[in-house]
Amino acid sequence: MLAITRIETGRTSKGETSPWPWTVNMEGAGHWFSTEDDARSFVFSRFKDGARSFDVGCFQINYKWHSSGFKSIDEMFDPDLNAAYAARFLRTLHDEFGDWSKAAGAYHSRTRQYADIYIARFDATRADLTAPSPSIDTGPLPILGRTLRQPLIGSGSGGLGSLVPTGAAANSSSLIAFN
């Protein structure tokens, strides 16, 4: 997913590439806006003029082909909803092709020549993301001289938990009485 969004909307600042949610591709031209309102205003203006094939958001979801997956253009701009839709769509493509690279190519285009170009970019971007960084120690973490507590899986009193205080805690004056 990170490789896809970096390819689709990646912006590099100080050597770091990050996705940008207020990105629109209109008629083959990419536009990066400073704010969500600016991006939406641009799209709504073009929509009123008849535009229907445009891509929006971190994952550049195309309105013409995928708008039925959203309640509105506004929803398409929501980074969480945009990513969730892209993940579902990519998973469907992976189920069809059985390979993440081919799924990524189809995500971009079902036209083979465009898909192949995208696959090459996807594979290179994905390799960069998964390559170990020379500045990161990938060895085992040292054990600190203390016992690790595991409150959810460790042994306890054996009683069932409750959000309602019992015993002495139930009589505490710090609780608010309900009438």
Secondary structure, 3 states (H helix, E strand, C coil): CHHHHHHHHCEEECCEEECCCCEEEECCEEEECCCHHHHHHHHHHHHHCCCCCEEECCCCEEHHHHHHHCCCHHHHHCHHHHHHHHHHHHHHHHHHHCCHHHHHHHHHCCCHHHHHHHHHHHHHHHHHHHCCCCCCCCCCCCCCCCCCCCCCCCCCCCCCCCCCCCHHHHHCCCCCCCC
